[in-house]
């Protein structure tokens, strides 16, 4: 399996000697449990059957004065361990954001862009701030993963994260591969509409919902959408994502395993689609 949605914010070796990152994780990302050694993360991946994980930073310097893990830190982790794939994040409000993104991809070897409009406080259809970043991703052939829907952090504002806004982006940038995170919950139907209409749009299963990961996955995928829709129309556009460490990677994997998916959909959701994107 490939986990397309993890945040390396609780890796002890990363945060131990970085007070600014500790504050960002606690006050902005709002996770409060103790950091764990990297080997714990790897062991949890093993237990979940996850071979590789995409690491996602968030650059929210304009909105909150911090980076929730830097591009350089992500690149270092990915460079030291082949099980990790690093994505970049840049602050859309900074004038050199497109140049920083190109540097992160070409210079640091990062494989995509993570945007969190709820925390970064920008509109996804802002032609001045967002459009240049989409253009860079399209030109470099790397995907953009976008937080959509509810943010558990009180520092985030969901008004910036409506999935339907990405329809215009998908129209304007047909070569850009867009991943809507969290199925856009609670705006699941908006995310579904965009993905059904545009084949360059993907959905990840890091669903934000109360209850266990299995409850969330069953409710959204089986009851609210219907597995038949996924089987018929979205096999090539679904990605396994846990939102680790906010959600337990092992419990999320078990939630996927409990769904009565066809072998072809299960293989595409848990591995093949991610391999093709990366």
C-alpha atoms as one frame of an Amber mdcrd trajectory, in Angstrom:
protein
   0.000   0.000   0.000   0.968   3.632  -0.504  -0.331   6.201   1.969  -0.782
   9.421   0.004  -1.526  11.638   3.014   0.746  11.803   6.061   2.215  14.675
   8.058   5.694  14.176   9.588   4.875  16.435  12.521   5.369  13.967  15.355
   8.723  12.475  14.376  10.960  12.929  17.383  14.184  13.297  15.417  12.598
  16.155  13.449  10.954  18.202  16.189  13.217  17.501  19.159  15.683  20.327
  18.492  13.280  22.681  16.710  11.277  24.799  19.211   9.631  26.777  16.393
   8.317  23.580  14.812   7.117  22.349  18.199   5.106  25.552  18.643   3.714
  25.332  15.097   2.547  21.754  15.616   0.990  22.589  18.967  -0.525  26.020
  18.293  -1.367  25.949  14.568  -1.659  22.292  13.519  -2.972  21.607  17.027
  -1.662  18.177  17.892  -0.644  17.739  21.492   0.554  14.180  22.054   4.287
  13.482  22.435   6.534  13.018  19.416   7.728   9.475  18.732  10.963   8.130
  17.223  10.949   7.604  13.471  11.133   3.860  14.027   7.657   3.987  15.610
   6.198   5.541  12.451   7.919   2.902  10.329   6.655   0.119  12.595   3.107
   1.447  12.332   3.460   1.542   8.553   4.619  -2.077   8.625   1.673  -3.117
  10.771  -0.731  -1.325   8.414   0.814  -2.919   5.336   1.960   0.478   4.052
   5.190   0.291   2.082   5.552   3.985   1.194   4.144   7.235   2.561   3.831
  10.721   1.088   5.058  13.378   3.533   3.176  16.689   3.476   4.476  19.980
   4.916   2.462  23.217   5.230   4.011  26.648   4.686   1.707  29.154   6.376
   4.131  31.951   7.164   1.818  34.764   6.063  -1.247  33.484   7.909   0.423
  32.110  11.037   4.124  32.951  10.927   5.369  29.380  10.646   6.104  26.340
   8.529   4.612  23.090   9.767   7.710  21.186   8.661   9.866  22.761   5.961
  10.571  21.541   2.443  14.185  20.964   3.431  13.167  18.787   6.374  10.847
  16.729   4.193  13.552  16.335   1.548  16.017  15.171   4.186  13.609  12.545
   5.508  12.800  11.298   2.013  16.467  11.287   1.065  17.416   9.141   4.040
  14.589   6.626   3.745  13.306   5.277   0.446   9.911   4.529   1.953   9.080
   8.229   2.024   8.017  10.467  -0.863   8.291  14.166  -0.136   5.921  16.876
  -1.297   6.646  20.598  -1.129   4.610  23.408   0.335   4.953  27.098  -0.463
   3.125  30.131   0.892   0.937  31.411  -1.976   1.012  34.945  -0.552   4.775
  35.270  -0.976   5.843  36.806  -4.302   8.576  34.235  -4.888   6.308  31.237
  -4.206   6.448  29.921  -7.804  10.233  30.126  -7.802  10.395  28.389  -4.421
   8.161  25.622  -5.730  10.336  25.075  -8.774  13.404  25.001  -6.524  11.769
  22.435  -4.237  10.952  20.134  -7.145  14.076  20.559  -9.243  16.583  21.168
  -6.465  15.257  19.161  -3.516  13.667  16.365  -5.518  10.186  16.790  -4.043
   7.423  15.121  -6.022   4.368  17.353  -5.661   2.779  20.361  -3.980   0.636
  20.426  -0.842  -1.779  23.330  -0.408  -3.914  23.886   2.688  -6.130  26.878
   1.903  -7.889  26.613   5.267  -4.631  27.191   7.159  -2.881  29.289   4.517
  -5.949  31.555   4.193  -6.138  31.954   0.419  -8.763  31.204  -2.208  -8.105
  28.265  -4.507  -9.386  30.227  -7.503  -7.234  33.290  -6.810  -5.653  33.961
 -10.184  -2.898  36.099  -8.686  -1.818  33.782  -5.850  -2.854  30.265  -6.837
  -2.741  30.241 -10.641   1.055  30.623 -10.923   1.522  27.613  -8.621  -0.819
  25.464 -10.681   1.079  26.523 -13.782   4.418  25.459 -12.288   3.004  22.077
 -11.255   1.548  21.517 -14.723   4.813  22.454 -16.412   6.883  20.238 -14.103
   4.426  17.347 -14.303   3.884  17.049 -10.547   0.520  16.724  -8.769  -0.997
  19.153  -6.298  -2.742  17.800  -3.197  -5.288  20.231  -1.772  -6.843  20.164
   1.665 -10.587  20.473   1.131 -13.385  20.575   3.669 -13.224  20.753   7.428
 -10.006  21.484   9.283  -9.737  20.161  12.828  -7.373  23.008  13.650  -9.073
  26.076  15.088  -6.515  28.086  13.104  -8.078  26.893   9.842 -11.119  28.353
   8.083 -13.167  26.007   5.924 -14.583  28.823   3.789 -11.331  28.720   1.817
 -11.567  24.980   1.176 -14.712  24.257  -0.848 -14.018  21.464  -3.371 -16.321
  22.888  -6.043 -13.929  25.813  -6.526 -11.467  23.342  -8.032 -13.719  22.783
 -11.044 -12.415  25.994 -12.592  -8.852  24.913 -11.855  -9.425  21.526 -13.497
 -10.878  23.279 -16.553  -8.061  25.794 -16.862  -5.280  23.262 -16.247  -6.281
  19.971 -17.908  -2.722  18.629 -17.589  -2.570  19.364 -13.866  -3.302  16.380
 -11.646  -5.297  17.540  -8.628  -5.867  15.503  -5.464  -8.824  16.568  -3.329
  -7.960  15.502   0.201 -10.454  14.167   2.750 -13.081  13.598   0.011 -13.837
  17.263   0.692 -15.869  16.320   3.792 -18.471  17.543   4.598 -18.856  18.698
   0.971 -18.517  15.162  -0.344 -20.946  15.677  -3.217 -18.947  18.685  -4.450
 -15.742  16.652  -4.468 -17.534  13.770  -6.173 -18.918  16.073  -8.870 -15.502
  17.465  -9.738 -13.846  14.044  -9.826 -16.595  12.447 -11.913 -16.430  15.256
 -14.454 -12.653  15.736 -14.685 -10.314  12.789 -15.091  -7.352  14.816 -13.825
  -8.967  15.051 -10.374  -8.370  12.454  -7.651  -9.849  11.864  -4.189  -8.015
  10.601  -1.122  -9.556   8.632   1.722  -8.180  10.685   4.629 -11.762  11.474
   5.552 -12.388  13.937   8.373 -15.284  12.573  10.378 -16.105  11.761  13.973
 -15.929   8.150  15.060 -13.354   5.593  13.997 -11.657   5.594  10.576 -13.731
   2.518   9.715 -16.926   4.399  10.626 -15.919   7.354   8.463 -14.918   5.260
   5.468 -18.067   3.138   5.606 -20.318   6.175   6.017 -18.793   8.278   3.234
 -17.748   5.645   0.696 -20.379   2.941   1.142 -23.429   4.788   2.460 -23.172
   8.370   1.260 -21.620   7.800  -2.170 -22.115   4.100  -2.819 -19.413   1.601
  -3.648 -21.017   0.986  -7.039 -20.173   4.577  -8.040 -16.556   4.052  -7.038
 -16.400   0.741  -8.876 -17.966   2.016 -12.107 -16.661   5.544 -12.395 -13.730
   6.335 -10.107 -11.419   3.326 -10.014  -8.529   5.300 -11.510  -9.039   8.394
  -9.339  -8.973   7.104  -5.756  -6.005   7.172  -3.389  -5.479   5.664   0.029
  -4.638   8.344   2.578  -4.690   8.187   6.364  -3.992  11.773   7.529  -1.442
  10.290   9.943  -0.809  11.150  12.763  -4.198  12.832  13.243  -5.695   9.478
  12.281  -4.146   6.103  13.046  -2.602   4.659   9.902  -3.306   1.084  11.028
  -6.981   1.683  11.812  -7.451   3.507   8.524  -5.921   0.585   6.629  -8.221
  -1.812   8.481 -11.184   0.390   7.573 -10.313   0.087   3.884  -9.773  -3.657
   4.254 -13.263  -4.025   5.744 -14.985  -2.535   2.694 -16.276  -5.066   0.120
 -14.245  -3.732  -2.802 -13.435  -5.598  -5.986  -9.810  -6.746  -6.305  -9.222
  -4.272  -9.136 -10.553  -1.283  -7.180  -8.662  -2.297  -4.052  -5.396  -2.550
  -5.986  -5.930   0.795  -7.684  -6.971   2.594  -4.499  -4.161   1.265  -2.355
  -1.291   1.219  -4.832  -1.567   1.601  -8.602  -3.105   5.069  -8.808  -0.494
   6.453  -6.423   2.323   4.816  -8.363   1.081   6.421 -11.562   0.808   9.851
  -9.924   4.280   9.642  -8.419
